[in-house]
């Protein structure tokens, strides 16, 4: 899930970049983009909402640092 705040003028661009980076790192997982205002229930059930979460784990790596975007793959490892 990728959460975005539609009040930010750059948010959709960054959201699309994050989506692309996740697809590149893990092409087999589905990506869902969540508007934080329209799907408030998704935000409320999680409390703190990172901008990007994979397998329930927050992804903090900057999407432009593709070489170090390994958090996505690490989030997919069970354990």
N, CA, C and O atoms as a Maestro MAE file, in Angstrom:
{
 s_m_m2io_version
 :::
 2.0.0
}

f_m_ct {
 s_m_title
 :::
 protein
 m_atom[316] {
  # First column is atom index #
  i_m_mmod_type
  r_m_x_coord
  r_m_y_coord
  r_m_z_coord
  i_m_residue_number
  s_m_chain_name
  s_m_pdb_residue_name
  s_m_pdb_atom_name
  i_m_atomic_number
  :::
  1 25 0.839 -1.176 0.000 1 A "UNK " " N  " 7
  2 3 0.000 0.000 0.000 1 A "UNK " " CA " 6
  3 2 0.880 1.234 0.000 1 A "UNK " " C  " 6
  4 15 1.880 1.313 0.714 1 A "UNK " " O  " 8
  5 25 0.491 2.173 -0.800 2 A "UNK " " N  " 7
  6 3 1.157 3.464 -0.834 2 A "UNK " " CA " 6
  7 2 0.111 4.499 -0.455 2 A "UNK " " C  " 6
  8 15 -0.905 4.641 -1.135 2 A "UNK " " O  " 8
  9 25 0.360 5.216 0.624 3 A "UNK " " N  " 7
  10 3 -0.565 6.238 1.087 3 A "UNK " " CA " 6
  11 2 -0.124 7.588 0.554 3 A "UNK " " C  " 6
  12 15 1.069 7.887 0.505 3 A "UNK " " O  " 8
  13 25 -1.102 8.412 0.151 4 A "UNK " " N  " 7
  14 3 -0.743 9.759 -0.287 4 A "UNK " " CA " 6
  15 2 -1.742 10.790 0.197 4 A "UNK " " C  " 6
  16 15 -2.926 10.507 0.379 4 A "UNK " " O  " 8
  17 25 -1.233 11.985 0.399 5 A "UNK " " N  " 7
  18 3 -2.027 13.131 0.838 5 A "UNK " " CA " 6
  19 2 -2.318 13.975 -0.397 5 A "UNK " " C  " 6
  20 15 -1.403 14.596 -0.939 5 A "UNK " " O  " 8
  21 25 -3.572 14.015 -0.857 6 A "UNK " " N  " 7
  22 3 -3.890 14.725 -2.090 6 A "UNK " " CA " 6
  23 2 -3.766 16.246 -1.988 6 A "UNK " " C  " 6
  24 15 -3.863 16.938 -3.001 6 A "UNK " " O  " 8
  25 25 -3.554 16.770 -0.789 7 A "UNK " " N  " 7
  26 3 -3.403 18.218 -0.649 7 A "UNK " " CA " 6
  27 2 -2.000 18.687 -1.035 7 A "UNK " " C  " 6
  28 15 -1.770 19.886 -1.189 7 A "UNK " " O  " 8
  29 25 -1.081 17.769 -1.190 8 A "UNK " " N  " 7
  30 3 0.291 18.104 -1.583 8 A "UNK " " CA " 6
  31 2 0.391 18.109 -3.110 8 A "UNK " " C  " 6
  32 15 0.053 17.112 -3.749 8 A "UNK " " O  " 8
  33 25 0.849 19.213 -3.703 9 A "UNK " " N  " 7
  34 3 0.891 19.284 -5.169 9 A "UNK " " CA " 6
  35 2 1.892 18.319 -5.815 9 A "UNK " " C  " 6
  36 15 1.758 17.997 -6.996 9 A "UNK " " O  " 8
  37 25 2.872 17.863 -5.073 10 A "UNK " " N  " 7
  38 3 3.879 16.960 -5.626 10 A "UNK " " CA " 6
  39 2 3.611 15.497 -5.284 10 A "UNK " " C  " 6
  40 15 4.299 14.597 -5.764 10 A "UNK " " O  " 8
  41 25 2.614 15.281 -4.461 11 A "UNK " " N  " 7
  42 3 2.373 13.950 -3.920 11 A "UNK " " CA " 6
  43 2 2.067 12.899 -4.988 11 A "UNK " " C  " 6
  44 15 2.564 11.776 -4.901 11 A "UNK " " O  " 8
  45 25 1.270 13.239 -5.977 12 A "UNK " " N  " 7
  46 3 0.936 12.246 -7.000 12 A "UNK " " CA " 6
  47 2 2.177 11.846 -7.798 12 A "UNK " " C  " 6
  48 15 2.344 10.675 -8.140 12 A "UNK " " O  " 8
  49 25 3.042 12.808 -8.094 13 A "UNK " " N  " 7
  50 3 4.283 12.467 -8.804 13 A "UNK " " CA " 6
  51 2 5.117 11.513 -7.958 13 A "UNK " " C  " 6
  52 15 5.582 10.487 -8.454 13 A "UNK " " O  " 8
  53 25 5.310 11.849 -6.684 14 A "UNK " " N  " 7
  54 3 6.107 10.990 -5.816 14 A "UNK " " CA " 6
  55 2 5.445 9.638 -5.614 14 A "UNK " " C  " 6
  56 15 6.128 8.617 -5.537 14 A "UNK " " O  " 8
  57 25 4.123 9.622 -5.527 15 A "UNK " " N  " 7
  58 3 3.400 8.360 -5.380 15 A "UNK " " CA " 6
  59 2 3.653 7.449 -6.577 15 A "UNK " " C  " 6
  60 15 3.901 6.255 -6.410 15 A "UNK " " O  " 8
  61 25 3.592 8.002 -7.765 16 A "UNK " " N  " 7
  62 3 3.852 7.210 -8.970 16 A "UNK " " CA " 6
  63 2 5.300 6.721 -9.015 16 A "UNK " " C  " 6
  64 15 5.567 5.616 -9.487 16 A "UNK " " O  " 8
  65 25 6.224 7.533 -8.530 17 A "UNK " " N  " 7
  66 3 7.627 7.122 -8.491 17 A "UNK " " CA " 6
  67 2 7.844 5.989 -7.483 17 A "UNK " " C  " 6
  68 15 8.581 5.042 -7.754 17 A "UNK " " O  " 8
  69 25 7.199 6.096 -6.325 18 A "UNK " " N  " 7
  70 3 7.286 5.028 -5.322 18 A "UNK " " CA " 6
  71 2 6.672 3.744 -5.875 18 A "UNK " " C  " 6
  72 15 7.234 2.661 -5.714 18 A "UNK " " O  " 8
  73 25 5.525 3.869 -6.522 19 A "UNK " " N  " 7
  74 3 4.854 2.704 -7.132 19 A "UNK " " CA " 6
  75 2 5.780 2.025 -8.136 19 A "UNK " " C  " 6
  76 15 5.896 0.799 -8.142 19 A "UNK " " O  " 8
  77 25 6.427 2.798 -8.966 20 A "UNK " " N  " 7
  78 3 7.361 2.264 -9.953 20 A "UNK " " CA " 6
  79 2 8.547 1.568 -9.276 20 A "UNK " " C  " 6
  80 15 8.977 0.501 -9.713 20 A "UNK " " O  " 8
  81 25 9.067 2.173 -8.218 21 A "UNK " " N  " 7
  82 3 10.208 1.581 -7.508 21 A "UNK " " CA " 6
  83 2 9.826 0.267 -6.845 21 A "UNK " " C  " 6
  84 15 10.611 -0.681 -6.856 21 A "UNK " " O  " 8
  85 25 8.629 0.198 -6.266 22 A "UNK " " N  " 7
  86 3 8.171 -1.048 -5.642 22 A "UNK " " CA " 6
  87 2 7.992 -2.117 -6.706 22 A "UNK " " C  " 6
  88 15 8.417 -3.256 -6.514 22 A "UNK " " O  " 8
  89 25 7.368 -1.768 -7.824 23 A "UNK " " N  " 7
  90 3 7.176 -2.738 -8.918 23 A "UNK " " CA " 6
  91 2 8.516 -3.256 -9.447 23 A "UNK " " C  " 6
  92 15 8.641 -4.425 -9.811 23 A "UNK " " O  " 8
  93 25 9.506 -2.377 -9.485 24 A "UNK " " N  " 7
  94 3 10.834 -2.787 -9.948 24 A "UNK " " CA " 6
  95 2 11.498 -3.731 -8.945 24 A "UNK " " C  " 6
  96 15 12.134 -4.709 -9.337 24 A "UNK " " O  " 8
  97 25 11.350 -3.438 -7.654 25 A "UNK " " N  " 7
  98 3 11.982 -4.253 -6.615 25 A "UNK " " CA " 6
  99 2 11.259 -5.578 -6.411 25 A "UNK " " C  " 6
  100 15 11.890 -6.593 -6.116 25 A "UNK " " O  " 8
  101 25 9.936 -5.572 -6.567 26 A "UNK " " N  " 7
  102 3 9.135 -6.782 -6.342 26 A "UNK " " CA " 6
  103 2 7.984 -6.802 -7.343 26 A "UNK " " C  " 6
  104 15 6.854 -6.465 -6.990 26 A "UNK " " O  " 8
  105 25 8.257 -7.190 -8.580 27 A "UNK " " N  " 7
  106 3 7.239 -7.108 -9.641 27 A "UNK " " CA " 6
  107 2 6.017 -7.994 -9.456 27 A "UNK " " C  " 6
  108 15 4.995 -7.761 -10.101 27 A "UNK " " O  " 8
  109 25 6.091 -8.989 -8.608 28 A "UNK " " N  " 7
  110 3 4.976 -9.923 -8.457 28 A "UNK " " CA " 6
  111 2 3.958 -9.536 -7.395 28 A "UNK " " C  " 6
  112 15 2.926 -10.194 -7.262 28 A "UNK " " O  " 8
  113 25 4.233 -8.470 -6.630 29 A "UNK " " N  " 7
  114 3 3.263 -8.118 -5.595 29 A "UNK " " CA " 6
  115 2 2.332 -7.014 -6.094 29 A "UNK " " C  " 6
  116 15 2.745 -6.137 -6.853 29 A "UNK " " O  " 8
  117 25 1.086 -7.065 -5.663 30 A "UNK " " N  " 7
  118 3 0.150 -6.006 -6.068 30 A "UNK " " CA " 6
  119 2 0.456 -4.715 -5.309 30 A "UNK " " C  " 6
  120 15 0.885 -4.750 -4.156 30 A "UNK " " O  " 8
  121 25 0.236 -3.597 -5.956 31 A "UNK " " N  " 7
  122 3 0.438 -2.289 -5.336 31 A "UNK " " CA " 6
  123 2 -0.912 -1.587 -5.284 31 A "UNK " " C  " 6
  124 15 -1.621 -1.498 -6.287 31 A "UNK " " O  " 8
  125 25 -1.251 -1.096 -4.112 32 A "UNK " " N  " 7
  126 3 -2.506 -0.361 -3.949 32 A "UNK " " CA " 6
  127 2 -2.174 1.052 -3.487 32 A "UNK " " C  " 6
  128 15 -1.457 1.237 -2.503 32 A "UNK " " O  " 8
  129 25 -2.694 2.041 -4.193 33 A "UNK " " N  " 7
  130 3 -2.494 3.436 -3.850 33 A "UNK " " CA " 6
  131 2 -3.727 3.908 -3.078 33 A "UNK " " C  " 6
  132 15 -4.858 3.734 -3.532 33 A "UNK " " O  " 8
  133 25 -3.496 4.509 -1.902 34 A "UNK " " N  " 7
  134 3 -4.587 4.898 -1.016 34 A "UNK " " CA " 6
  135 2 -4.566 6.412 -0.794 34 A "UNK " " C  " 6
  136 15 -3.585 6.965 -0.298 34 A "UNK " " O  " 8
  137 25 -5.658 7.066 -1.168 35 A "UNK " " N  " 7
  138 3 -5.850 8.483 -0.890 35 A "UNK " " CA " 6
  139 2 -6.217 8.586 0.588 35 A "UNK " " C  " 6
  140 15 -7.239 8.049 1.014 35 A "UNK " " O  " 8
  141 25 -5.384 9.273 1.371 36 A "UNK " " N  " 7
  142 3 -5.573 9.325 2.815 36 A "UNK " " CA " 6
  143 2 -6.852 10.043 3.232 36 A "UNK " " C  " 6
  144 15 -7.331 9.840 4.348 36 A "UNK " " O  " 8
  145 25 -7.416 10.877 2.358 37 A "UNK " " N  " 7
  146 3 -8.656 11.575 2.685 37 A "UNK " " CA " 6
  147 2 -9.880 10.746 2.307 37 A "UNK " " C  " 6
  148 15 -10.856 10.702 3.057 37 A "UNK " " O  " 8
  149 25 -9.835 10.097 1.161 38 A "UNK " " N  " 7
  150 3 -10.986 9.330 0.683 38 A "UNK " " CA " 6
  151 2 -11.128 7.980 1.368 38 A "UNK " " C  " 6
  152 15 -12.239 7.465 1.499 38 A "UNK " " O  " 8
  153 25 -10.013 7.401 1.806 39 A "UNK " " N  " 7
  154 3 -10.054 6.091 2.460 39 A "UNK " " CA " 6
  155 2 -9.549 6.228 3.893 39 A "UNK " " C  " 6
  156 15 -8.597 5.566 4.305 39 A "UNK " " O  " 8
  157 25 -10.207 7.094 4.624 40 A "UNK " " N  " 7
  158 3 -9.817 7.415 6.001 40 A "UNK " " CA " 6
  159 2 -9.806 6.169 6.883 40 A "UNK " " C  " 6
  160 15 -8.994 6.080 7.804 40 A "UNK " " O  " 8
  161 25 -10.683 5.212 6.623 41 A "UNK " " N  " 7
  162 3 -10.725 3.993 7.427 41 A "UNK " " CA " 6
  163 2 -9.421 3.206 7.335 41 A "UNK " " C  " 6
  164 15 -8.990 2.604 8.318 41 A "UNK " " O  " 8
  165 25 -8.791 3.207 6.162 42 A "UNK " " N  " 7
  166 3 -7.499 2.516 5.993 42 A "UNK " " CA " 6
  167 2 -6.422 3.167 6.858 42 A "UNK " " C  " 6
  168 15 -5.556 2.486 7.406 42 A "UNK " " O  " 8
  169 25 -6.487 4.488 6.973 43 A "UNK " " N  " 7
  170 3 -5.524 5.228 7.781 43 A "UNK " " CA " 6
  171 2 -5.800 4.985 9.263 43 A "UNK " " C  " 6
  172 15 -4.879 4.693 10.026 43 A "UNK " " O  " 8
  173 25 -7.042 5.101 9.666 44 A "UNK " " N  " 7
  174 3 -7.407 4.978 11.078 44 A "UNK " " CA " 6
  175 2 -7.125 3.597 11.645 44 A "UNK " " C  " 6
  176 15 -6.737 3.484 12.808 44 A "UNK " " O  " 8
  177 25 -7.309 2.549 10.860 45 A "UNK " " N  " 7
  178 3 -7.071 1.203 11.387 45 A "UNK " " CA " 6
  179 2 -5.594 0.914 11.585 45 A "UNK " " C  " 6
  180 15 -5.237 -0.056 12.253 45 A "UNK " " O  " 8
  181 25 -4.720 1.756 11.007 46 A "UNK " " N  " 7
  182 3 -3.287 1.544 11.143 46 A "UNK " " CA " 6
  183 2 -2.638 2.483 12.154 46 A "UNK " " C  " 6
  184 15 -1.498 2.257 12.560 46 A "UNK " " O  " 8
  185 25 -3.346 3.535 12.567 47 A "UNK " " N  " 7
  186 3 -2.733 4.513 13.474 47 A "UNK " " CA " 6
  187 2 -1.721 5.327 12.699 47 A "UNK " " C  " 6
  188 15 -2.092 6.182 11.895 47 A "UNK " " O  " 8
  189 25 -0.451 5.071 12.931 48 A "UNK " " N  " 7
  190 3 0.615 5.732 12.180 48 A "UNK " " CA " 6
  191 2 0.621 5.172 10.765 48 A "UNK " " C  " 6
  192 15 0.596 3.955 10.581 48 A "UNK " " O  " 8
  193 25 0.652 6.036 9.775 49 A "UNK " " N  " 7
  194 3 0.645 5.577 8.390 49 A "UNK " " CA " 6
  195 2 1.921 6.043 7.693 49 A "UNK " " C  " 6
  196 15 2.127 7.241 7.499 49 A "UNK " " O  " 8
  197 25 2.773 5.093 7.319 50 A "UNK " " N  " 7
  198 3 3.937 5.483 6.514 50 A "UNK " " CA " 6
  199 2 3.470 5.805 5.101 50 A "UNK " " C  " 6
  200 15 2.360 5.438 4.715 50 A "UNK " " O  " 8
  201 25 4.294 6.475 4.340 51 A "UNK " " N  " 7
  202 3 3.913 6.760 2.959 51 A "UNK " " CA " 6
  203 2 3.854 5.493 2.129 51 A "UNK " " C  " 6
  204 15 3.059 5.393 1.194 51 A "UNK " " O  " 8
  205 25 4.691 4.530 2.469 52 A "UNK " " N  " 7
  206 3 4.706 3.269 1.735 52 A "UNK " " CA " 6
  207 2 4.869 2.128 2.730 52 A "UNK " " C  " 6
  208 15 5.707 2.195 3.629 52 A "UNK " " O  " 8
  209 25 4.070 1.084 2.567 53 A "UNK " " N  " 7
  210 3 4.172 -0.093 3.415 53 A "UNK " " CA " 6
  211 2 4.088 -1.330 2.528 53 A "UNK " " C  " 6
  212 15 3.238 -1.421 1.643 53 A "UNK " " O  " 8
  213 25 4.980 -2.271 2.780 54 A "UNK " " N  " 7
  214 3 4.976 -3.537 2.054 54 A "UNK " " CA " 6
  215 2 4.877 -4.640 3.088 54 A "UNK " " C  " 6
  216 15 5.687 -4.720 4.011 54 A "UNK " " O  " 8
  217 25 3.877 -5.487 2.922 55 A "UNK " " N  " 7
  218 3 3.669 -6.604 3.838 55 A "UNK " " CA " 6
  219 2 3.521 -6.107 5.278 55 A "UNK " " C  " 6
  220 15 3.950 -6.772 6.220 55 A "UNK " " O  " 8
  221 25 2.907 -4.928 5.436 56 A "UNK " " N  " 7
  222 3 2.689 -4.350 6.752 56 A "UNK " " CA " 6
  223 2 3.893 -3.652 7.352 56 A "UNK " " C  " 6
  224 15 3.809 -3.136 8.467 56 A "UNK " " O  " 8
  225 25 5.014 -3.623 6.641 57 A "UNK " " N  " 7
  226 3 6.230 -2.998 7.161 57 A "UNK " " CA " 6
  227 2 6.480 -1.675 6.447 57 A "UNK " " C  " 6
  228 15 6.430 -1.611 5.219 57 A "UNK " " O  " 8
  229 25 6.755 -0.601 7.227 58 A "UNK " " N  " 7
  230 3 7.024 0.703 6.599 58 A "UNK " " CA " 6
  231 2 8.293 0.670 5.756 58 A "UNK " " C  " 6
  232 15 9.292 0.066 6.148 58 A "UNK " " O  " 8
  233 25 8.248 1.314 4.610 59 A "UNK " " N  " 7
  234 3 9.412 1.449 3.737 59 A "UNK " " CA " 6
  235 2 9.906 2.885 3.878 59 A "UNK " " C  " 6
  236 15 9.178 3.829 3.570 59 A "UNK " " O  " 8
  237 25 11.136 3.047 4.339 60 A "UNK " " N  " 7
  238 3 11.669 4.386 4.578 60 A "UNK " " CA " 6
  239 2 12.694 4.811 3.537 60 A "UNK " " C  " 6
  240 15 13.067 5.982 3.480 60 A "UNK " " O  " 8
  241 25 13.151 3.884 2.722 61 A "UNK " " N  " 7
  242 3 14.145 4.213 1.697 61 A "UNK " " CA " 6
  243 2 13.565 5.222 0.711 61 A "UNK " " C  " 6
  244 15 12.385 5.157 0.368 61 A "UNK " " O  " 8
  245 25 14.389 6.141 0.266 62 A "UNK " " N  " 7
  246 3 13.958 7.133 -0.709 62 A "UNK " " CA " 6
  247 2 13.852 6.460 -2.068 62 A "UNK " " C  " 6
  248 15 14.782 5.774 -2.491 62 A "UNK " " O  " 8
  249 25 12.735 6.647 -2.755 63 A "UNK " " N  " 7
  250 3 12.474 5.920 -3.988 63 A "UNK " " CA " 6
  251 2 13.495 6.204 -5.092 63 A "UNK " " C  " 6
  252 15 13.674 5.375 -5.985 63 A "UNK " " O  " 8
  253 25 14.165 7.354 -5.048 64 A "UNK " " N  " 7
  254 3 15.135 7.665 -6.099 64 A "UNK " " CA " 6
  255 2 16.460 6.937 -5.903 64 A "UNK " " C  " 6
  256 15 17.286 6.885 -6.814 64 A "UNK " " O  " 8
  257 25 16.661 6.376 -4.715 65 A "UNK " " N  " 7
  258 3 17.871 5.617 -4.429 65 A "UNK " " CA " 6
  259 2 17.586 4.152 -4.737 65 A "UNK " " C  " 6
  260 15 17.516 3.313 -3.839 65 A "UNK " " O  " 8
  261 25 17.425 3.862 -6.025 66 A "UNK " " N  " 7
  262 3 16.990 2.522 -6.459 66 A "UNK " " CA " 6
  263 2 17.955 1.416 -6.020 66 A "UNK " " C  " 6
  264 15 17.521 0.296 -5.751 66 A "UNK " " O  " 8
  265 25 19.243 1.712 -5.946 67 A "UNK " " N  " 7
  266 3 20.209 0.688 -5.557 67 A "UNK " " CA " 6
  267 2 20.000 0.226 -4.117 67 A "UNK " " C  " 6
  268 15 20.282 -0.924 -3.781 67 A "UNK " " O  " 8
  269 25 19.505 1.126 -3.269 68 A "UNK " " N  " 7
  270 3 19.308 0.791 -1.857 68 A "UNK " " CA " 6
  271 2 17.841 0.613 -1.495 68 A "UNK " " C  " 6
  272 15 17.481 0.666 -0.319 68 A "UNK " " O  " 8
  273 25 17.004 0.406 -2.482 69 A "UNK " " N  " 7
  274 3 15.579 0.221 -2.230 69 A "UNK " " CA " 6
  275 2 15.312 -1.242 -1.890 69 A "UNK " " C  " 6
  276 15 14.310 -1.816 -2.315 69 A "UNK " " O  " 8
  277 25 16.220 -1.835 -1.120 70 A "UNK " " N  " 7
  278 3 16.133 -3.250 -0.759 70 A "UNK " " CA " 6
  279 2 15.133 -3.520 0.362 70 A "UNK " " C  " 6
  280 15 14.812 -4.678 0.630 70 A "UNK " " O  " 8
  281 25 14.638 -2.480 1.016 71 A "UNK " " N  " 7
  282 3 13.661 -2.670 2.081 71 A "UNK " " CA " 6
  283 2 12.407 -3.392 1.587 71 A "UNK " " C  " 6
  284 15 11.769 -4.123 2.344 71 A "UNK " " O  " 8
  285 25 12.063 -3.187 0.338 72 A "UNK " " N  " 7
  286 3 10.876 -3.839 -0.221 72 A "UNK " " CA " 6
  287 2 11.074 -5.352 -0.230 72 A "UNK " " C  " 6
  288 15 10.197 -6.099 0.203 72 A "UNK " " O  " 8
  289 25 12.210 -5.794 -0.716 73 A "UNK " " N  " 7
  290 3 12.475 -7.233 -0.740 73 A "UNK " " CA " 6
  291 2 12.584 -7.802 0.657 73 A "UNK " " C  " 6
  292 15 12.110 -8.909 0.913 73 A "UNK " " O  " 8
  293 25 13.213 -7.050 1.585 74 A "UNK " " N  " 7
  294 3 13.337 -7.510 2.964 74 A "UNK " " CA " 6
  295 2 11.972 -7.633 3.635 74 A "UNK " " C  " 6
  296 15 11.759 -8.523 4.458 74 A "UNK " " O  " 8
  297 25 11.049 -6.741 3.283 75 A "UNK " " N  " 7
  298 3 9.704 -6.782 3.867 75 A "UNK " " CA " 6
  299 2 8.925 -8.007 3.410 75 A "UNK " " C  " 6
  300 15 7.984 -8.431 4.081 75 A "UNK " " O  " 8
  301 25 9.305 -8.570 2.292 76 A "UNK " " N  " 7
  302 3 8.608 -9.739 1.759 76 A "UNK " " CA " 6
  303 2 9.094 -11.056 2.375 76 A "UNK " " C  " 6
  304 15 8.444 -12.089 2.219 76 A "UNK " " O  " 8
  305 25 10.235 -11.022 3.072 77 A "UNK " " N  " 7
  306 3 10.780 -12.217 3.689 77 A "UNK " " CA " 6
  307 2 10.014 -12.509 4.952 77 A "UNK " " C  " 6
  308 15 9.842 -11.626 5.793 77 A "UNK " " O  " 8
  309 25 9.551 -13.736 5.102 78 A "UNK " " N  " 7
  310 3 8.798 -14.125 6.300 78 A "UNK " " CA " 6
  311 2 9.782 -14.334 7.441 78 A "UNK " " C  " 6
  312 15 10.913 -14.781 7.250 78 A "UNK " " O  " 8
  313 25 9.313 -13.995 8.624 79 A "UNK " " N  " 7
  314 3 10.166 -14.276 9.780 79 A "UNK " " CA " 6
  315 2 10.135 -13.279 10.824 79 A "UNK " " C  " 6
  316 15 10.819 -13.425 11.837 79 A "UNK " " O  " 8
  :::
 }
 m_bond[315] {
  # First column is bond index #
  i_m_from
  i_m_to
  i_m_order
  :::
  1 1 2 1
  2 2 3 1
  3 3 4 2
  4 3 5 1
  5 5 6 1
  6 6 7 1
  7 7 8 2
  8 7 9 1
  9 9 10 1
  10 10 11 1
  11 11 12 2
  12 11 13 1
  13 13 14 1
  14 14 15 1
  15 15 16 2
  16 15 17 1
  17 17 18 1
  18 18 19 1
  19 19 20 2
  20 19 21 1
  21 21 22 1
  22 22 23 1
  23 23 24 2
  24 23 25 1
  25 25 26 1
  26 26 27 1
  27 27 28 2
  28 27 29 1
  29 29 30 1
  30 30 31 1
  31 31 32 2
  32 31 33 1
  33 33 34 1
  34 34 35 1
  35 35 36 2
  36 35 37 1
  37 37 38 1
  38 38 39 1
  39 39 40 2
  40 39 41 1
  41 41 42 1
  42 42 43 1
  43 43 44 2
  44 43 45 1
  45 45 46 1
  46 46 47 1
  47 47 48 2
  48 47 49 1
  49 49 50 1
  50 50 51 1
  51 51 52 2
  52 51 53 1
  53 53 54 1
  54 54 55 1
  55 55 56 2
  56 55 57 1
  57 57 58 1
  58 58 59 1
  59 59 60 2
  60 59 61 1
  61 61 62 1
  62 62 63 1
  63 63 64 2
  64 63 65 1
  65 65 66 1
  66 66 67 1
  67 67 68 2
  68 67 69 1
  69 69 70 1
  70 70 71 1
  71 71 72 2
  72 71 73 1
  73 73 74 1
  74 74 75 1
  75 75 76 2
  76 75 77 1
  77 77 78 1
  78 78 79 1
  79 79 80 2
  80 79 81 1
  81 81 82 1
  82 82 83 1
  83 83 84 2
  84 83 85 1
  85 85 86 1
  86 86 87 1
  87 87 88 2
  88 87 89 1
  89 89 90 1
  90 90 91 1
  91 91 92 2
  92 91 93 1
  93 93 94 1
  94 94 95 1
  95 95 96 2
  96 95 97 1
  97 97 98 1
  98 98 99 1
  99 99 100 2
  100 99 101 1
  101 101 102 1
  102 102 103 1
  103 103 104 2
  104 103 105 1
  105 105 106 1
  106 106 107 1
  107 107 108 2
  108 107 109 1
  109 109 110 1
  110 110 111 1
  111 111 112 2
  112 111 113 1
  113 113 114 1
  114 114 115 1
  115 115 116 2
  116 115 117 1
  117 117 118 1
  118 118 119 1
  119 119 120 2
  120 119 121 1
  121 121 122 1
  122 122 123 1
  123 123 124 2
  124 123 125 1
  125 125 126 1
  126 126 127 1
  127 127 128 2
  128 127 129 1
  129 129 130 1
  130 130 131 1
  131 131 132 2
  132 131 133 1
  133 133 134 1
  134 134 135 1
  135 135 136 2
  136 135 137 1
  137 137 138 1
  138 138 139 1
  139 139 140 2
  140 139 141 1
  141 141 142 1
  142 142 143 1
  143 143 144 2
  144 143 145 1
  145 145 146 1
  146 146 147 1
  147 147 148 2
  148 147 149 1
  149 149 150 1
  150 150 151 1
  151 151 152 2
  152 151 153 1
  153 153 154 1
  154 154 155 1
  155 155 156 2
  156 155 157 1
  157 157 158 1
  158 158 159 1
  159 159 160 2
  160 159 161 1
  161 161 162 1
  162 162 163 1
  163 163 164 2
  164 163 165 1
  165 165 166 1
  166 166 167 1
  167 167 168 2
  168 167 169 1
  169 169 170 1
  170 170 171 1
  171 171 172 2
  172 171 173 1
  173 173 174 1
  174 174 175 1
  175 175 176 2
  176 175 177 1
  177 177 178 1
  178 178 179 1
  179 179 180 2
  180 179 181 1
  181 181 182 1
  182 182 183 1
  183 183 184 2
  184 183 185 1
  185 185 186 1
  186 186 187 1
  187 187 188 2
  188 187 189 1
  189 189 190 1
  190 190 191 1
  191 191 192 2
  192 191 193 1
  193 193 194 1
  194 194 195 1
  195 195 196 2
  196 195 197 1
  197 197 198 1
  198 198 199 1
  199 199 200 2
  200 199 201 1
  201 201 202 1
  202 202 203 1
  203 203 204 2
  204 203 205 1
  205 205 206 1
  206 206 207 1
  207 207 208 2
  208 207 209 1
  209 209 210 1
  210 210 211 1
  211 211 212 2
  212 211 213 1
  213 213 214 1
  214 214 215 1
  215 215 216 2
  216 215 217 1
  217 217 218 1
  218 218 219 1
  219 219 220 2
  220 219 221 1
  221 221 222 1
  222 222 223 1
  223 223 224 2
  224 223 225 1
  225 225 226 1
  226 226 227 1
  227 227 228 2
  228 227 229 1
  229 229 230 1
  230 230 231 1
  231 231 232 2
  232 231 233 1
  233 233 234 1
  234 234 235 1
  235 235 236 2
  236 235 237 1
  237 237 238 1
  238 238 239 1
  239 239 240 2
  240 239 241 1
  241 241 242 1
  242 242 243 1
  243 243 244 2
  244 243 245 1
  245 245 246 1
  246 246 247 1
  247 247 248 2
  248 247 249 1
  249 249 250 1
  250 250 251 1
  251 251 252 2
  252 251 253 1
  253 253 254 1
  254 254 255 1
  255 255 256 2
  256 255 257 1
  257 257 258 1
  258 258 259 1
  259 259 260 2
  260 259 261 1
  261 261 262 1
  262 262 263 1
  263 263 264 2
  264 263 265 1
  265 265 266 1
  266 266 267 1
  267 267 268 2
  268 267 269 1
  269 269 270 1
  270 270 271 1
  271 271 272 2
  272 271 273 1
  273 273 274 1
  274 274 275 1
  275 275 276 2
  276 275 277 1
  277 277 278 1
  278 278 279 1
  279 279 280 2
  280 279 281 1
  281 281 282 1
  282 282 283 1
  283 283 284 2
  284 283 285 1
  285 285 286 1
  286 286 287 1
  287 287 288 2
  288 287 289 1
  289 289 290 1
  290 290 291 1
  291 291 292 2
  292 291 293 1
  293 293 294 1
  294 294 295 1
  295 295 296 2
  296 295 297 1
  297 297 298 1
  298 298 299 1
  299 299 300 2
  300 299 301 1
  301 301 302 1
  302 302 303 1
  303 303 304 2
  304 303 305 1
  305 305 306 1
  306 306 307 1
  307 307 308 2
  308 307 309 1
  309 309 310 1
  310 310 311 1
  311 311 312 2
  312 311 313 1
  313 313 314 1
  314 314 315 1
  315 315 316 2
  :::
 }
}
